[in-house]
Amino acid sequence: MPVVRDLRVLLRLTNFRRLLTVRLLSQSADGVYQVALATYVVFSPENQTSPGAIASAMAVLLLPYSLVGPFAGVLLDRWRRRQVFLYGNLLRAVLACSTAVLILGSAPDWLFYASALCVMAVNRFILAGLSAALPRVVDDERLVMANSLSPTAGTLAATAGGGLAFAVRLAGPDSDAVVVLLGATLYLCAALSSLSMGRELLGPDPELVQPRLIAALTSTAHGLVDGLRHLTERRTAVQALGAMTVLRFCYGGLTVMVLMLCRYAWSDTEAEGLRLLGLAVGASGAGFFAAAVVTPWAVGRLGQYGWMATCAGVAAVLEPVLGLTFAAVPILIAAFVLGFITQGAKITTDTVVQTSIDDAFRGRVFSLYDMLFNVAFVGAAGVTALILPPDGRSAPLVLMIAVLYGLTAAALLHWRRRGVSP
């Protein structure tokens, strides 16, 4: 297989292997920690889980990516990246241990969320640093290959870490703190593995560092404003991002609903609820994978807006048909379908943005895209918290989301007929 052959070539590069090891350990720890946070909020017997609590957890998991991300690069271009991996992962190990102590001590929710928020905020520096350091360990000829394989391997590591956390959580009751400590151990291993690389290996070069931090942060803020101005001049990109934001909002609302159904409606025990949640996550992940396979062919046949409209239209029909049953099997099928639809639309939106935005603005626009993508998900959780009853069964929510899907499909078809879509 070409992927296996490419990976074998890259693994011959010693420093690439070492950087990849840091990525795998760090992202597997992320998977463990995120599942630990989610299961503590949703499935701990001492917690009376509510949609509002889930919305708070999603905000902790996602908003740091959006709000810290654009400015993380400024600091990563001033600090030695090897040291960021070392001290950042050590800090996360300590913070994760403090989260475990808070769980054991039944601390107030705000203190628990503050600890988790700090862990996830540091995470943004680590992930951005891994991407920034890659050209220092791989030559230009293999850089595209490395950019394709490294994040994929990291995602698989995070998934494996999440699976491990689920297994530990199911192995015994009241094991939330144990799962968090497992994540802390992996963070510590990631920190220690970074010591296999020299302090100067990963950059940045001192002569390229902007001398004043305030000037660098200010220029970043101005750059984001310039990127937003450039984006508003590209109608195709604006419309695709608008449609994707609505689809992401719908996916976020349904995610909260499924979490509540797993917790209260479909199971009498914590273990059964966790097992059903794992199945829902797996079904949605399978939909993501299937979308990656099908979307290039579908865009070739239907066009970019045509494929996005098809995704939204299918969701508008199937989401209420499957969702209004509020039964496990139909909604697990819906999880696959909606994972497929959301990822298919995102892949298409990525392509629209990449092809319609000038290269000089592409990084800034994707930073704005990242912020919009995650804020829509968290906003959906907040809105859902106002609508959803404790057991997760809400016909008004299902119908509202179906209408949003339908309106998005209609808008995309309208733009396609007007010839806006390439």
N, C-alpha and C positions, 0 to 999 in steps of 0.2 A: 504493500500500500504506500502511496506517495507520502502520506502524513507520517507514517512510521519511518520511512527513509529520511525525510527531512529532519525529524526529531533525532535520529541517530547521528546525522551530520552535526547538528547543533551540540549534542551532548559530548562531542569530542573536544569542545572548547571548555577548558577548565573553569574559567571565570563565569561563563554562561551557566555551567552546572551549579556553581556556588550561588549565583544570584537566583537561579530557579529554585534552589533548595530553600532560600529565604522566602520566596514567594509561596511555595507550597505549604511550608509550615505556618506562615503568617495567615494565609487565606483559609487553611483548614481550621486554625484557631478562630478565625472570624465566623466560620460556619458553626462551630461548636457554641460560641458565645451568643450568636444571634438566635439559634434554636433554644438555648438556655433561657434567654430573655423572653422569647415568645411563649415557651411552655410555662414559665413561671407566672407570667401575666395571665395566661388563658386557663391553665390546667391545675395550678396549685390549689389544694383543698382549702387552704386558709384564705384564698382570694375569692371574693365574689365578683367574678369576671363580668365586665360590662363592655358595650361597644366603645364607650369613652375611654376605658382603660386600654383597649386595643389601639384606638387612635393615638393615644399618648405613646404607646410602645412603637408604633410605626413612625411617629415624629422623631423619636430618639434614634431609630435605626436609619432613617432616610434623610432628614433635614441637614445633618452635618455634611453629608456628601454635597449638598447643593450650596449651602451657605459658606462653607469653609473652602470648597474646591477651587474657585477662581483665585483665591489669595494664597493657597498652599504652594503653588508654583513659585511665587515670589520668594518665599522663604527657602524652598528647595534649591533655588538658584543662588542662595547665599551660604547654606550650611553644607558640610560634607555629607553626601548622601549615605555613605557607609555608617556614619554616626547617627543619622536619622533612623536607619534600620535597627541599630544597636539600642540607642536610648529610647526610641519610640516603642519598640517591642518590650523593653524592660518596664517602661512606664505603663504599658497596657497590662503587663503581667501583674504589677502592683495594684492597678485599678481594678482588675478582674478579681483579685483576692479580696479587695475591699468590698466589691459587689457581693461576693460569697458571704462575707461577714455580715453585711446588711441583710441578706436573705435569712441567715441563721438567727439574727437578732430581731427579726420582724420589724425592721426600721420603717419609718414613714415612707410612703410611696415617692414623695418628691425627692428624698435623699437617694433612694434606689435609682430613680430615673436620672438624677444628676450624675451619679457614678457611671451609669451605662452611657450617658451622653458623652462624657469625657473619653471613654474607650472608643466610641465610634468616631469622634472628632479626630483623634490621633490616627485612626485607620485611614482617613483621607490622605494624610501625609505619606503613609507607607505605600499605598497603592500608586499615588502619583509619582513617588520616588522610584518605585520599581520600573515604571514606564520610562521615566527620564534617564535612568541609569543604563537601560538596555543598549543604547548605541555605544556605550563604553566597553562592552564585553563582546560585541558582535560586529563584524565588519559590514560595510554598506551592502555588499552583495547578498548577505544572508539576513539583513535587517527586516525585510518584509516578512520573510518566513518566521523569524523570531517573534515579530509583532503579532502574527497570527496564532502561533502555537502557545506562547507563554500565557496570555490571558485565558486561553481555553483550558490549559492545564491548571491555572489558578482557580477557575470556576469549578472544575471537577474536584479539586482539593476541598473547596468550600462545601460542595455538595457532600463529599465523603465525610467531612467534619460534621455536617448537620446530621447525616445518617448515624454517625457514631454517637452524637449527643442524644438522638432519639432512642438508640439502643440502650444507652446507660440510663436514660430517664425511665424507660419501660422496665428495666431490670429491677428497680426497687422504688418504693414510694418515698417521697420527701427527699429526693436526690438532686434537687435543683442546685444546691450549693456545690455538690460533687461535680456536676456538669460544668459549672462555671470554673471550678478549680482545674478541671481538665483543660479548658480553654486557656487558663493562665499558664499552665505547664507548657502548652504548645507555643504560646507567645514567648516564654522564656527560651525555649529551644530555637525559635526563629532569631531571637537576639543573639544567642551564642553562635549560631551558624554564620551570622554576618561577620564574625571575627576571622573567618577563613579568608577574607578579602582585605587588601591593604586600605589604609585610611584614605589615600588619595586616589585609589583606583576608579571610583565611580563619579569623581568630579564633585562640584563644578570647578572649572579652571578659574583660579583667583583673578586673573586679568579680565575675565568677562563679567564679573559680578558688578552690578550697579552699586556705586559706593554708598549711597544713602538709602536706608530702609524705607523711610517715609516717602521718598521720591518714588521708590519702586512700587509701594502700595498704592500711591496716588495714581501712577501711570497705569496700574492694573484696573483701577476703578474707571479711569477715563477710557481705557481700552474697551471695557464692557459696554460703556455708553456708545462708543463708536460702533461696536459690533451690533448693538440693538438698532442703531440708526441705519446701518447697512442692511440689516435683516428686513426692516420695514419697507425697503426699496425693492425687495424680491418677493413679489406676490405669491409665486408658487411655493416658496419655502414657508411663508407665513401661513398659507392655507393648509399645507400639509401638517405643520406643527400644531395648528389649531385643531385639526381633526384628530391628531394623535393625542393631544391633551385630553379631549373628550373621551376617547377610547381608554386611556389610562385611568381617567376618573372612574369610568364604569367598572374597570377591572378592580380598582381599589375598593369600591363599594361592595362588590360581590365577594371579595376576599374576606372582608369583615363578616359578612353574612355567613360564609362557610365556616369560619372560625367559631362563631356562636352556635351554629348547628352541630358542629363536631362536639362542642363542649356540653351542650344541654339537650338538644333534640334527638340526637342519634345514638347516644350512649348512656349507659347507667353507671359506667366506671370510668375513671381517669385513663386507664390503660386502653380501653376501647376507643375513647375519644382521640387519644394520641395516634392510635393505629389508623383511624379514619382520616385524621389530618395528614398523616404521612402519605396515605393513598391519594388524597386530593393534591398535595404538592407534587407527587410523582406524576399524576395524570396531567397536571398543568405543564410540568417540565417536558413530558413527552410531546405535548402540543407545541412547545417552543421549538423542540428539535425538528418536528415534522414541518413546521413553518420554514425553517432554514433550508430544508430540502426542496419544498414546493414553490416558495416565493419567486426565485429567479425565473422559473418556467412560467408561472402565472403572470408576472409582470410583462414578460415577453409577449404573452397572448392578449392580455387585457389592458396593458398600459399601467402606469403608476396609480393614477386616480381610479382607474377601473378596478384594479385589484383591491385597493383600500375600500372602495365602495362595496365591493363584493363581500369583503370581510365584515364590514359594519352591517350590511344587509342580512347576511347569514346570522349574525349575532342577534339582530333585532327580531328574527323569527324564532331561532332555537332557544334563546335565553329565557323567554317566558314559558315556552313549551316544556322545557326541562326544569326550569327553576321553580315554577309555581307548584310543582309536586311536593317540594321540600323533602324529598326522599333521597336517601344516600346514593343509590345507583344512578338515577338520572342526573343528579348534580355532579357526581364524579365524571360522568360523560360530558357535562357542561364545562367542567374544569379543563378537560382536554381541549374542547372546542374553543373556549375563550382564551386559553393559552396560545393555541394555534393562531387565532384571529389577532390577538394583541401583538404577538411577535411578528406575524406577517406584515401588519401595518407598520410596526416600528422599523423593520428592515427596509421597507419601502420609503418611509419618511427619512431615514438616515441617508438613503441614496439621493432623494430629492434635495436635501440640504447640502450634501456633498457636491452635487452637480450644479446647483444654482447659486451658491455662495462663493465669492472670490477667495482664492487660497489665503490671501493676507488676512482675511477675517474669519476663516473657518474655525480656528481654535476657539476664538471668543464666542462665536455663535453656538458652537457645541457646548460651551460652558453654560450659556443661557438655556440651551435645550435641556441639559442635565438638570438645571434648577427647575425648569418648567415641568419636566417629567416626574420628578420626585414630589414637588409641591402638589401636583394634581393628585397623586396617589394618597398623600397625607390629607389633603383637603377632602377627598372622597371619604376617607375614614371618619373625619370630623362630621361631615354631613350625615353619613350613615348612622353615627352615634345618636343623632337627634331623632332618627326615624325608627330604628330597629328595636323591636321588643327583646327582652332578655333571652328568649329561646331561639332567636334568629329568624323566625318565620314572619316575613313582611311582604305581602302581595303588593302594596304601594311601592316599595323599593324596587322590586323586580320589574314592575310595569314602568316606573319612571326611567330605569336604566334601559329598558327596551325602547322607549320613546327616544332617548338620547342616541342610541345606536341608529335608529331609523332616520332621525334628523341628520345625523352625520353622513349616512349613506346618501341621502337626498342632496345634501350640499356638495358632496364629492362628485356625484353624477352631474349636477348643475355646472360645476366648474369644468368638468371634462367636456361637456357639450359646448361650452363657451371657448374651448380650445386653450385653456390655461395650462392644462397638464401636458408635459412633453410626451 
